[in-house]
Amino acid sequence: RSILYNLLSNAIKFSAPGRAPVVRLRCHGTGSTTVLEVQDNGLGLSETQQAQLFGMFVRLHDHVEGSGIGLYMVKRIVENAGGTITVQSQPGVGTTFSVAFPS
């Protein structure tokens, strides 16, 4: 539950100014894996930012309040459950987080 809450919360918090936020949730199975995807049309992240994203106390946008621990905790929870989390993003276009768990 906290995984989904954090990803949805970030999708809303980091929406692009002047553009209505759009968030898409998708869940699908791929053989022995169940994948949850959270996609938004927000600010997006550069490749450099993506490389830092899951670090503890990392804050990539100063205009939004936060402690910088949310995605770090999400990654820990996912990995402790035997899963993986990945991110695909493009600045100005949006971000997609994919969380995969063994079925």
N, C-alpha and C positions, 0 to 999 in steps of 0.2 A: 504494500500500500504506500509506504513512504517513497519507494522508487517512482511510482506513477505520480504521486503528489508533487515531488520535486521537479520532475521533468515537465509536467503541465504548468507548474508555477513559474518555472524559468521561461517557458514558451510565451507566457503572458507578460512577465516582467520585462523581457527583452524584445518586445515588439517594436517594429520600426515606426518612428514618428510619421504621422500623416498617412498611415496605411492601416486599414482595419485588420486586426490580428486574425489569422486563420490558423487553427491547430487541427491536425488530423491524427487520429489514433488508428492503428492497424495492428491486428494480431493474426498470425498465421503459423502453420506448422510446416516444417521442411524436414521430412523424414523423422529423425530422432530429436529434433530441436523445435521448440516453440519460440517464436520471435514476436516481440512487442516493439512497434515503431511509433515514435512521437515526432511528427514533422510540423514545422512552423514556417511562417513567412517573415520572420523577425529580422534582427540586425545582421545575423550571420557572423561567422568567425573566419579569420585568416588561418592559413596553415600553421603559422607560428602560435597563434592563440589556441588552436586545436591541440597542439603538442603539450600545452601547459594546463589544459582544461580540467583535468582530474586531480591536480595537485591540492594539497591541504592549504587552506587560507588563500587560495588564488582567486583574485577578483579581476576580471578582464574589462569590465565597464564600470567606471566610477559614478555614473549618474543614477545607478540603482543601488539601494541599500542591500546589505547582506554581509555575511561573515566569511564567505568563500569556502565553506565546508560542505555545502550541499552535494555537489557532484562528486566530491571525494568520498563522502559517505555512501552515495548511491553505488559507486564503483566497488567499494568494499563489500556492501551487502550483496551485490550481484555476484561478485567473485567468490564470496564465502558460500553462496548457494550453488556453486559450480557453473555459473554462467559467465557471459562476456557482455561488455557494452562497448559500442563503437559510435563514432560521430562522423557525419558528412556535413559539410557546411560551405557556404559561399557568402562572402560579405555582400550585404545588400539584397540577398535573395532569401536566405533562411537556413535552417538547420534541421537535420534528421538524426535522432538518437535511435539506435537499434540495440535492444536488450534481448539476448538469446539465452534460453535455459534448456537443459536436457529435458526431454519429455518424460 
